[in-house]
Amino acid sequence: MDKKNKIFLIDDDNFMTDMYAIKFKEHGFDVSTSLDSKEALDRLRDGFSPDIILFDIIMPKLSGIEFLEIVRKEKLANNTIFIALSNQWKEDEIDKAKSLGIADYIIKAESIPSEVLDKVENIIKKHS
């Protein structure tokens, strides 16, 4: 049997986080969540190393871009696949996230949860 992929969902929207957590658990993922990017950063600093991090861009305290910049600077979660999942569709934000080495940038409003799941599974296949 395949090992369970560990996915870390980071989004300040509790409803979105719960909805995606259920969707990924139904498909055999080991799911962790955080509603706070600073708390998520502390977990990575403590050695948590998920296979995939799905993160929002617009969050209080620390944006997804700032979160990603710190992760890269501190060389945290080096073998993790990062995927932005956001309603932020400004070209400069998308370009900035891509320059920080994300595997994909998914616009929430354009994708239903099953499509997000499919995209994540396809990205995992590409990286394995």
Buried (B, 14 or more C-beta within 10 A) or exposed (E): EEEEBBBBBBBBBEEBBEBBBEBBEEBEBBBBBBBBBBEBBEBBEEEBBBBBBBBBBBBEEBBBBBBBBBBBEEEBBEEBBBBBBBEBEEEEBBEBBEEBEBBBBBEBEEBEBEEBBEBBBEBBEEEE
